[in-house]
Amino acid sequence: MHIKYLSLYFLLFISFTSIAQEVITPIQLMEKLEEIKGVVPGQRRNHIQGICVNGFFVGNPNIKQYSNSPLFFGNKINVVGRFSLAGSSIKTPDYSRRPRGLALMFKLPDGKKQVFAMLNIPVFSEDKPLTVYDNMIAYAEDPITGEPDLEKIAANLKKHPPPQAIVHFKDQNNPVTSYVHSDFFSIHTFKFINQSGTETLVKWRFDPQNGVKRLSDEQLETMPSRFLNQELMSSLKAAPASWDMILVIGHPDDEQMNPTILWPKNRQEIKAGILTLTSASPQEEGECGNLNFDPLIMAEGIKPTDDPVLQFRSPAYLISYKKRLEEQNIGK
């Protein structure tokens, strides 16, 4: 082969190899997660610790100017949800600094569903799936020492510097005292579509009506390893808990592909509805136990952006969902 074509072939090979190294599939991520963290058969691969909740949502009809979603017709919509603690280990203590999650499935008219899968941090810690994958490997514990490899961590930090927004947030905020005293964020950018087809970039958060409350430094040293689920069940048994859904209206040029970046603080905010939770139950007994809270389960009026992390979550959730259902059937 002529040397010119050999050189071209070599350059193309290197280029394709580099591209391949920048791509990670949901199956690869899930297999690596299972390899590093292990598997509890029949359970979720992440956010393994959780509790089911039930309640309802009443949306603000004024939001119809932005979205024709049935969420905002002003009707009472039944909701099943799940609070959770991020992580793949059943041993992770409730006072951990890991994020808390709130997944909601809204039961819309005509059997349709809308899912919100939120975290109690305003931005995500990784900008793309490959970063998630590399971070997971870098911080994996050595099977002999039980500690991560500091050299691997240092090398990974050079490759993937932590986003400043999440670093600052975690430095300034201790874990919450309870689920009912936590706010929750959409993390990703979405699109609201109104009856005329006009699209608006949005984010949202759920603010607890009883306020956000965080553990003090002293409490972090004395809290028991388990308190979140029992506190929630006791709290909801005494009285319902409510959150205001706050819709943040974006500008057309606001960041929509990178969930590690905060929007400017001056964006318009509108109260979009009220979520009220009335009961909680262990996930082994509750309705949420075998639900897949896929963030791309959407009805009319709401669309996803092309955020690569958001798009990646859906197939990853499905893989985890299928695996645990298969494991549960094998065990019967």
Beta strands, then each sheet from edge to edge (+ up, - down):
strand 1: 49-59
strand 2: 76-85
strand 3: 100-107
strand 4: 113-119
strand 5: 184-185
strand 6: 190-193
strand 7: 199-208
strand 8: 241-249
strand 9: 269-282
strand 10: 302-304
sheet 1: 4+ 3- 2+ 1- 9+ 8- 7+ 5-
sheet 2: 4+ 3- 2+ 1- 9+ 8- 7+ 6- 10+
end
